[in-house]
Amino acid sequence: MSEHRVLLIEHPAYLSVDLGRLRIRREGHDDAFVLPEDIAVLCLHHHTVTLTVHVLRAMAEAGAMVLVTDEYHQPCAMQWPYLGKTQIVQRLRQQIALPENQRDALWATIVSAKIDRQAANLRCLGLKGGLRLERLAKQVQPADASNLEGQAARVYWKCLFGDNFTRRKQGATDKLNAMLNFGYAVLRSLIARELSMAGLNPALGLGHVNTENPFNLADDFIEPYRCGVEKRVFAIHANHAEFDGACRLDLLGFMKEEIPMNRQNYRLPSAIAETIGSFCRILERGKGELSLPSFSLHHEKA
């Protein structure tokens, strides 16, 4: 992908493929054309969108995710491209062979990075709670045995959105939770795409081990990246009376955020690719460190 673009279709439209390009036809508008290779996520956000099987195939071959939304404007289905064919057996064996103690240590690293970024969010936004979260981030044990992730979440949400906010995942209709869930779904699809490109089995997680969840590993790696969505929601939610099309487009601005990692800045899709790549190197070599977002206070002030 050259642009790492999220293409949001929110009006009645007919999608087809013309000369290798995705053609978007809307009544009263000129046809629009987009190269499949420039799309990271195609989000079908209107119940009257019509498309050909050729479109689904072109998206899959280009490595793009396809999301379908429900009546509450939340993604309810996802087409996952089947890529990385040449490495899929090797990767599966490596994932299965990963020692439990190493898996627990990797999960602790992810949780610590998540809490550290939550602290950075609060610091950057001028809110209380950052120091407490920074301390918790340093105390995470293998497998997060003390559930510091949960303790940090209670502090974080209260400081970020106030005492009356309750985090709801499924079926949320209030604006804040709807914005968060939508942003997370797009982010999750980007991570799932990179897992596919690397030939990794997304069901074999590190900290997430739900036997009914086919994307446990994606839900592992999303954790330190969630804060980008949360920071964007905090910045824009007062500007929108409801969770409408303008709000969704504004929310997707989190895709443009620069991610500090490995002493340099990455665009979000490139940062995700580096994180997944670092995990693959650990699987191959049996050692190494995960590349994860690093939001120190001095960086936020820079």
Buried (B, 14 or more C-beta within 10 A) or exposed (E): BEEBBBBBBBBEBBBBBEEEBBBBBEEEEEEEEBBBBBBBBBBBBEEEBEBEEEBBEBBBEBBBBBBBBEEBBBBEEBBBBEBBEEBBEEBBEBBEEBEEEBBBBBBBBBBBBBBBBBBBBBBBBEBEBBEBBBEBBEEBBBBBEEEBBEBBBEBBBBBBBEEEEEBBEEEBEEBBBBBBBBBBBBBBBBBBBBBBBBBBBBBBBBBBEEEEBBBBBBBBBBBBBBBBBBBBBBBBBEEBEEBEEBBBEBBBEBBEBEBBBBEEEBBBBBBBBBBBBBBBBBBEEEEBEBBBBBBBEEEBEE
